[in-house]
Amino acid sequence: MPKKIYIVEDEKDIADIVKHYLKNAGYGVEVFEDGEKALRRVRLSVPDLLLLDLMLPGMDGLEICRLLRSEPPTKKLPIIMLTAKGEETDKIVGLEMGADDYITKPFSPKELVARVKALFRRNQPDLEAVKNIQYGKLFLDIETHTVTVNNKEVTLTAKEFALLEYLLQRKGKLVSRDNILDAVWGMDYYGGNRTIDVHIRHLREKIPLLKASLVTVKSFGYKLKDEK
């Protein structure tokens, strides 16, 4: 599943170039010219990384960064600030506000892509290293794409497996239907999120322990409870 990146940049030429290079690198990309619209979208569907311009019309990048860092779902969201301000004090303010990295315009698109890759490596080493996930008597093997419960293999479709893996990696966290749809089905899927409910029902039918532990949160999404 491609990682999802939001670009918040009001200079269209820069946004288009960055989008082009990121898509060529295999990422899913959405672009926002307005800070408030971007903030609403992030709150609805959290991306894997945010490229955030400092100087935006209306709400500026520092305020967006501050707000995202104050909210639990986005507290650890990787953020790279983009700005024409190159003074050391501006960089310090951006980093102190919670930005993970800071790139000054003009910049090389190739360097930006390299910074993005480096930030992903730095922030998700454990997730990428995981080969097996255990949840009570359930074992999910990422390499062989197999699931066993009480040492008996459970047959899942590719999408059911991907959905279960996504939920297991986020156990204890509330995840929205939009986030699930983007992560498991991809940003280009337009079939609606009803398909998620169908796949959740199938998982509960095939893996009975999920009937009690995989909770539906009305009008939002799902939460896989922490193991007791």
C-alpha positions, -999 to 999 in steps of 0.1 A, spaced: 0 0 0 15 34 -10 21 58 18 -1 89 17 14 124 17 -5 157 18 12 188 3 0 221 18 14 248 -6 -3 279 -21 23 282 -49 9 260 -76 41 256 -96 60 243 -65 31 221 -55 29 205 -90 66 198 -91 67 183 -57 36 162 -64 52 149 -97 84 138 -80 66 122 -50 41 103 -73 71 90 -93 86 78 -61 55 57 -55 36 78 -30 -1 88 -30 -4 126 -30 -31 152 -23 -25 189 -27 -41 217 -7 -36 255 -13 -55 266 18 -44 258 54 -78 255 69 -90 230 42 -59 210 47 -65 209 84 -100 197 79 -88 169 56 -61 158 79 -86 155 108 -109 134 86 -82 112 71 -47 113 87 -19 110 61 15 92 66 33 125 62 26 162 58 46 187 37 36 220 51 43 255 38 50 281 64 34 311 47 -2 302 38 -32 324 32 -55 325 63 -41 300 88 -3 297 85 18 266 87 30 272 123 -5 273 136 -15 242 117 16 224 131 8 235 166 -28 223 164 -19 189 149 7 184 176 -19 191 203 -44 165 190 -38 127 199 -45 113 163 -19 136 148 5 141 177 32 119 160 23 127 123 56 133 104 57 170 93 82 186 70 80 224 68 86 242 34 94 279 35 112 307 18 123 320 52 158 307 57 168 325 89 180 303 118 153 317 141 125 307 117 139 272 115 141 270 153 105 282 158 93 256 132 111 228 149 100 238 183 64 239 171 68 202 163 81 200 127 103 170 121 123 186 93 127 220 76 135 227 40 142 262 26 130 273 -8 143 270 -34 151 233 -30 159 203 -51 128 180 -56 152 151 -54 165 162 -21 130 166 -8 121 131 -18 153 119 -1 143 138 31 108 122 29 123 87 26 147 94 55 119 106 77 98 75 70 128 53 78 134 72 110 98 71 122 88 36 113 117 12 118 98 -11 141 67 -14 119 88 -23 89 108 -48 108 77 -67 121 73 -101 105 46 -116 128 19 -101 149 2 -118 178 -31 -108 193 -42 -133 220 -44 -167 203 -43 -151 168 -10 -151 149 -6 -131 116 25 -138 95 32 -109 72 58 -127 51 37 -158 43 3 -140 44 -12 -165 68 -34 -162 98 -38 -188 125 -61 -189 155 -56 -216 181 -30 -231 158 -56 -235 130 -52 -216 98 -79 -192 88 -85 -186 51 -87 -149 42 -89 -130 10 -61 -105 2 -82 -75 13 -93 -92 45 -57 -100 53 -46 -64 46 -75 -50 67 -67 -73 96 -30 -64 94 -39 -27 94 -61 -30 124 -36 -51 144 -9 -26 138 -32 0 153 -48 -19 182 -60 3 209 -65 32 185 -97 46 169 -94 45 131 -118 62 108 -134 45 77 -117 71 55 -82 62 69 -90 25 64 -102 30 29 -71 50 19 -47 26 35 -62 -7 24 -81 1 -8 -60 31 -20 -66 67 -25 -80 61 -61 -108 38 -49 -142 54 -53 -165 25 -43 -176 40 -10 -168 28 25 -197 4 27 -172 -22 15 -152 -18 47 -183 -28 68 -187 -59 46 -151 -70 51 -153 -63 88 -183 -86 90 -164 -113 72 -135 -110 96 -158 -113 126 -174 -144 110 -141 -161 102 -124 -151 135 -149 -152 163 -126 -136 189 -130 -103 169 -167 -102 176 -160 -88 210 -127 -71 205 -133 -53 172 -157 -25 181 -177 -4 157 -177 33 166 -209 48 151 -205 73 123 -167 71 125 -150 38 122 -135 9 142 -113 2 172 -95 -31 179 -93 -33 217 -60 -38 235 -54 -73 247 -65 -80 283 
